[in-house]
Amino acid sequence: MLRLQLDNLEIFRQSLQRATAKPGFYDSFYDNFTAESEEIAAFFRNRDMPQLKAKLNNTLKMAAEFAEGKPGIGLYIEMLGRTHRRLNIQRRHFTMWEHALLETVREYDEEYDKQVLAAWLLVIDMVIGRIFATLDEVEKAAY
């Protein structure tokens, strides 16, 4: 796996810290995400939102560790892939998720710029890539 340049990883981590330190980040993210489509909004109705916000917090922290190449984190990302497969989550849903996440970061990180955006895209796209590699493997094994 290609590792991110350390400066991009550090930009991501600093931005993540700035954005998530502000109250309301996760509420805003889920507001942005559910506004992406009625299908997404319906999926999140009657869900345990505090639990989902905590999981998202953990996942974003692990995303940096995954991008850094820390051992074992790939297994967590693969588990996410399997979990989302069981929920019938598709690539287009991840595209909406990424869009909502980047919009929320733009709103909450006062230092947001093209460099911050690029760092987020590199990290998040690595994670999404691994999730879908896992999903593709699961589908192949089923046949």
CYANA upper distance limits for C-alpha pairs under 8 A (distance plus 0.5 A):
  1 MET  CA     69 GLY  CA      8.23
  3 ARG  CA     67 ALA  CA      6.56
  3 ARG  CA     68 GLU  CA      6.45
  3 ARG  CA     69 GLY  CA      6.90
  4 LEU  CA      8 ASN  CA      7.05
  4 LEU  CA      9 LEU  CA      6.79
  4 LEU  CA     67 ALA  CA      6.59
  4 LEU  CA     68 GLU  CA      7.02
  4 LEU  CA    122 LEU  CA      8.04
  4 LEU  CA    123 VAL  CA      8.24
  5 GLN  CA      9 LEU  CA      6.92
  6 LEU  CA     10 GLU  CA      6.53
  6 LEU  CA     68 GLU  CA      8.50
  7 ASP  CA     11 ILE  CA      6.61
  8 ASN  CA     12 PHE  CA      6.66
  8 ASN  CA    118 ALA  CA      8.39
  8 ASN  CA    119 ALA  CA      5.50
  9 LEU  CA     13 ARG  CA      6.70
  9 LEU  CA     64 ALA  CA      7.22
  9 LEU  CA     67 ALA  CA      7.91
  9 LEU  CA     68 GLU  CA      7.80
  9 LEU  CA    119 ALA  CA      7.17
  9 LEU  CA    123 VAL  CA      8.03
 10 GLU  CA     14 GLN  CA      6.55
 11 ILE  CA     15 SER  CA      6.56
 11 ILE  CA    115 GLN  CA      8.35
 11 ILE  CA    116 VAL  CA      6.68
 11 ILE  CA    119 ALA  CA      6.80
 12 PHE  CA     16 LEU  CA      6.49
 12 PHE  CA     64 ALA  CA      7.95
 12 PHE  CA    116 VAL  CA      7.07
 12 PHE  CA    119 ALA  CA      5.85
 12 PHE  CA    120 TRP  CA      6.17
 12 PHE  CA    123 VAL  CA      8.03
 13 ARG  CA     17 GLN  CA      6.64
 13 ARG  CA     64 ALA  CA      7.27
 14 GLN  CA     18 ARG  CA      6.70
 15 SER  CA     19 ALA  CA      6.49
 15 SER  CA    105 VAL  CA      8.34
 15 SER  CA    109 ASP  CA      6.76
 15 SER  CA    111 GLU  CA      8.05
 15 SER  CA    112 TYR  CA      8.03
 15 SER  CA    116 VAL  CA      7.47
 16 LEU  CA     20 THR  CA      6.40
 16 LEU  CA     60 LEU  CA      8.37
 16 LEU  CA    105 VAL  CA      8.31
 17 GLN  CA     21 ALA  CA      6.36
 18 ARG  CA     22 LYS  CA      7.56
 18 ARG  CA    108 TYR  CA      8.02
 18 ARG  CA    109 ASP  CA      6.27
 18 ARG  CA    110 GLU  CA      8.39
 19 ALA  CA     25 PHE  CA      7.22
 19 ALA  CA    105 VAL  CA      6.49
 19 ALA  CA    108 TYR  CA      5.26
 19 ALA  CA    109 ASP  CA      5.19
 20 THR  CA     25 PHE  CA      6.12
 20 THR  CA     26 TYR  CA      8.04
 20 THR  CA    108 TYR  CA      8.13
 21 ALA  CA     25 PHE  CA      8.33
 22 LYS  CA    108 TYR  CA      7.54
 24 GLY  CA     28 SER  CA      6.44
 25 PHE  CA     29 PHE  CA      6.65
 25 PHE  CA    104 THR  CA      7.54
 25 PHE  CA    108 TYR  CA      7.30
 26 TYR  CA     30 TYR  CA      6.75
 26 TYR  CA     53 LYS  CA      6.53
 27 ASP  CA     31 ASP  CA      6.66
 27 ASP  CA     53 LYS  CA      8.46
 28 SER  CA     32 ASN  CA      6.53
 28 SER  CA    104 THR  CA      6.96
 29 PHE  CA     33 PHE  CA      6.47
 29 PHE  CA    100 ALA  CA      6.73
 29 PHE  CA    101 LEU  CA      6.46
 29 PHE  CA    103 GLU  CA      8.49
 29 PHE  CA    104 THR  CA      5.93
 30 TYR  CA     34 THR  CA      6.39
 30 TYR  CA    100 ALA  CA      8.40
 31 ASP  CA     35 ALA  CA      6.65
 32 ASN  CA     36 GLU  CA      7.12
 32 ASN  CA    100 ALA  CA      5.70
 32 ASN  CA    101 LEU  CA      8.29
 32 ASN  CA    103 GLU  CA      8.10
 32 ASN  CA    104 THR  CA      7.69
 33 PHE  CA     37 SER  CA      8.43
 33 PHE  CA     40 ILE  CA      7.65
 33 PHE  CA     41 ALA  CA      8.27
 33 PHE  CA     96 MET  CA      7.32
 33 PHE  CA     97 TRP  CA      6.50
 33 PHE  CA     99 HIS  CA      8.45
 33 PHE  CA    100 ALA  CA      5.44
 33 PHE  CA    101 LEU  CA      8.00
 34 THR  CA     38 GLU  CA      7.64
 34 THR  CA     40 ILE  CA      5.71
 34 THR  CA     41 ALA  CA      4.79
 34 THR  CA     44 PHE  CA      7.94
 35 ALA  CA     40 ILE  CA      8.18
 35 ALA  CA     41 ALA  CA      7.24
 36 GLU  CA     40 ILE  CA      7.34
 36 GLU  CA     41 ALA  CA      8.36
 36 GLU  CA     96 MET  CA      6.77
 36 GLU  CA    100 ALA  CA      7.94
 37 SER  CA     41 ALA  CA      6.83
 38 GLU  CA     42 ALA  CA      6.46
 39 GLU  CA     43 PHE  CA      6.73
 40 ILE  CA     44 PHE  CA      7.03
 40 ILE  CA     93 HIS  CA      8.26
 41 ALA  CA     45 ARG  CA      6.98
 48 ASP  CA     52 LEU  CA      6.84
 49 MET  CA     53 LYS  CA      6.49
 50 PRO  CA     54 ALA  CA      6.75
 51 GLN  CA     55 LYS  CA      6.74
 52 LEU  CA     56 LEU  CA      6.61
 53 LYS  CA     57 ASN  CA      6.64
 54 ALA  CA     58 ASN  CA      6.81
 55 LYS  CA     59 THR  CA      6.53
 56 LEU  CA     60 LEU  CA      6.58
 57 ASN  CA     61 LYS  CA      6.92
 58 ASN  CA     62 MET  CA      6.61
 59 THR  CA     63 ALA  CA      6.46
 60 LEU  CA     64 ALA  CA      7.41
 61 LYS  CA     65 GLU  CA      7.38
 62 MET  CA     66 PHE  CA      6.46
 62 MET  CA     73 ILE  CA      7.29
 63 ALA  CA     67 ALA  CA      6.61
 63 ALA  CA    123 VAL  CA      7.06
 63 ALA  CA    124 ILE  CA      7.49
 63 ALA  CA    127 VAL  CA      6.91
 64 ALA  CA     68 GLU  CA      6.66
 64 ALA  CA    123 VAL  CA      7.20
 65 GLU  CA     69 GLY  CA      6.82
 65 GLU  CA     70 LYS  CA      6.05
 65 GLU  CA     73 ILE  CA      7.36
 66 PHE  CA     70 LYS  CA      6.29
 66 PHE  CA     71 PRO  CA      8.45
 66 PHE  CA     73 ILE  CA      5.96
 66 PHE  CA     74 GLY  CA      6.79
 66 PHE  CA    127 VAL  CA      7.95
 67 ALA  CA    123 VAL  CA      6.44
 67 ALA  CA    126 MET  CA      7.36
 67 ALA  CA    127 VAL  CA      8.20
 69 GLY  CA     73 ILE  CA      8.36
 72 GLY  CA     76 TYR  CA      7.67
 73 ILE  CA     77 ILE  CA      6.98
 74 GLY  CA     78 GLU  CA      6.58
 74 GLY  CA    130 ARG  CA      8.30
 75 LEU  CA     79 MET  CA      6.65
 76 TYR  CA     80 LEU  CA      6.82
 77 ILE  CA     81 GLY  CA      6.89
 77 ILE  CA    127 VAL  CA      7.42
 77 ILE  CA    130 ARG  CA      7.33
 77 ILE  CA    131 ILE  CA      6.62
 78 GLU  CA     82 ARG  CA      6.88
 78 GLU  CA    130 ARG  CA      7.40
 78 GLU  CA    131 ILE  CA      6.25
 78 GLU  CA    134 THR  CA      6.20
 79 MET  CA     83 THR  CA      6.59
 80 LEU  CA     84 HIS  CA      6.55
 80 LEU  CA    131 ILE  CA      7.22
 81 GLY  CA     85 ARG  CA      6.56
 81 GLY  CA    130 ARG  CA      8.39
 81 GLY  CA    131 ILE  CA      4.96
 81 GLY  CA    132 PHE  CA      7.10
 81 GLY  CA    134 THR  CA      6.39
 81 GLY  CA    135 LEU  CA      6.34
 82 ARG  CA     86 ARG  CA      6.87
 82 ARG  CA    131 ILE  CA      8.47
 82 ARG  CA    134 THR  CA      7.63
 82 ARG  CA    135 LEU  CA      7.01
 82 ARG  CA    138 VAL  CA      8.26
 83 THR  CA     87 LEU  CA      6.99
 84 HIS  CA     88 ASN  CA      6.75
 84 HIS  CA     89 ILE  CA      5.74
 85 ARG  CA     89 ILE  CA      6.28
 85 ARG  CA     90 GLN  CA      8.22
 85 ARG  CA    135 LEU  CA      7.04
 89 ILE  CA     93 HIS  CA      6.78
 89 ILE  CA     94 PHE  CA      8.29
 90 GLN  CA     94 PHE  CA      7.28
 91 ARG  CA     95 THR  CA      6.80
 91 ARG  CA    132 PHE  CA      8.38
 92 ARG  CA     96 MET  CA      6.88
 93 HIS  CA     97 TRP  CA      6.60
 94 PHE  CA     98 GLU  CA      6.47
 94 PHE  CA    128 ILE  CA      7.97
 95 THR  CA     99 HIS  CA      6.69
 96 MET  CA    100 ALA  CA      6.63
 97 TRP  CA    101 LEU  CA      6.55
 98 GLU  CA    102 LEU  CA      6.59
 98 GLU  CA    124 ILE  CA      8.04
 99 HIS  CA    103 GLU  CA      6.64
100 ALA  CA    104 THR  CA      6.64
101 LEU  CA    105 VAL  CA      6.71
102 LEU  CA    106 ARG  CA      6.61
102 LEU  CA    117 LEU  CA      7.92
102 LEU  CA    120 TRP  CA      8.10
103 GLU  CA    107 GLU  CA      6.81
104 THR  CA    108 TYR  CA      6.68
105 VAL  CA    109 ASP  CA      6.08
105 VAL  CA    112 TYR  CA      7.95
106 ARG  CA    110 GLU  CA      8.11
106 ARG  CA    112 TYR  CA      6.17
111 GLU  CA    116 VAL  CA      8.28
112 TYR  CA    116 VAL  CA      6.06
112 TYR  CA    117 LEU  CA      7.51
113 ASP  CA    117 LEU  CA      6.70
114 LYS  CA    118 ALA  CA      6.57
115 GLN  CA    119 ALA  CA      6.75
116 VAL  CA    120 TRP  CA      6.75
117 LEU  CA    121 LEU  CA      6.62
118 ALA  CA    122 LEU  CA      6.67
119 ALA  CA    123 VAL  CA      6.84
120 TRP  CA    124 ILE  CA      6.39
121 LEU  CA    125 ASP  CA      6.12
122 LEU  CA    126 MET  CA      6.70
123 VAL  CA    127 VAL  CA      7.01
124 ILE  CA    128 ILE  CA      6.64
125 ASP  CA    129 GLY  CA      6.32
126 MET  CA    130 ARG  CA      6.79
127 VAL  CA    131 ILE  CA      6.71
128 ILE  CA    132 PHE  CA      6.70
129 GLY  CA    133 ALA  CA      6.58
130 ARG  CA    134 THR  CA      6.70
131 ILE  CA    135 LEU  CA      6.79
132 PHE  CA    136 ASP  CA      6.43
133 ALA  CA    137 GLU  CA      6.72
134 THR  CA    138 VAL  CA      6.69
135 LEU  CA    139 GLU  CA      6.73
136 ASP  CA    140 LYS  CA      6.72
137 GLU  CA    141 ALA  CA      6.65
138 VAL  CA    142 ALA  CA      6.82
139 GLU  CA    143 TYR  CA      7.38
